[in-house]
Amino acid sequence: MQIIERLKPLSPTTPTNIDWSAVAARVLAGEPIDRATALAALQAPDAELLPLLAAAYEVRRAAFGNTVQLYYLMNVKSGLCPEDCHYCSQSKISHAEIEKYPMVSREEILAGAQRAVDSKACTFCIVASGRGPTERDLEHVADAVREIKETMNIRVCACLGILKDGQAEQLRDAGADRYNHNLNTSEDFHGSICTTHTHADRVRTVEEIKDAGISPCSGGIIGMGESDEDVVSMAFALRDLEIESIPLNFYIPIPGVPFANKWNLNPRYCLKALAMFRFVNPTREIRIAGGRELHLGTLQPMGLYAANSIFVSDYLTTKGQSAEDDYKMIEDLGFTIVAPPSRT
Ligand code: SF4
């Protein structure tokens, strides 16, 4: 990958003078973390990384033990999107050389679900590019979801964009367990990453999912030029929306995308962000999503002391490491993979 400009900020050195294990104890006692402490976690000096992660691990362990949930993504419709999300390789303003294709067949979606089962994933994520699904696309996905739920032991999460009235209910009735719609960033920074829809549009779809009784999945992307305060605001917005599953992406700068020159992350910062999200959302699934391999690098196993979930195999338009490497990493940590749910 050709990176045009790498912005590597200096890591802070001033001690926070915060006892991170005491923070964990307060969180575990049910006391929500305040914004100032969350920001301090994100801006902690590298010398505090291990105490910070150890504290996040206490919180993670109380909710999830040493288990890891695997998710498997399938991009069922790629590129050709009329929106202008500046970070996205599939947008109308992207010149990235990615595969572009319309909605794949029902058989291909079913084959993807089988690959997810074979990969030990507990959840199969059906992702389509676009502002939102047409009625035809929605019915097509709903049909596939129905058949997956009738024949396989796996949860299904759909991610099809902004929903129109009644579409969340259609997916619920087909058996979808979950719907993903990321907030992506803070309300304040959203105008800098997209002009064709608003943060409020995204929040509205999340609310519609919840109203329909579908488990909400929503997260974001770190490393697009936002401030630390924006990252903290996103963590609190997700908490306030009572999001059950939070995927955190670390921005992958793909050549041809407007944000292709952004690289302002280092592995320690990514770990601090995961710890901060764990403190703010102590009992929620936190998934290390896109950019895990690229930005956490050799430190990626440490991310699982704060997060409890990862994607296995590839991302939407970029490759991940092999499933075998993920299994080995989990085994080396002494953690176990959560089995898929039994079919009732
Ligand atoms: S709506 Fe989704 S697929 Fe379209 S440009 Fe934005 S992030 Fe990419």
Residues whose N, C-alpha, C, O or C-beta is under 5 A from the ligand:
A	BS01	SF4	C81 E83 D84 C85 C88 Q90 S91 S129 G130 R131
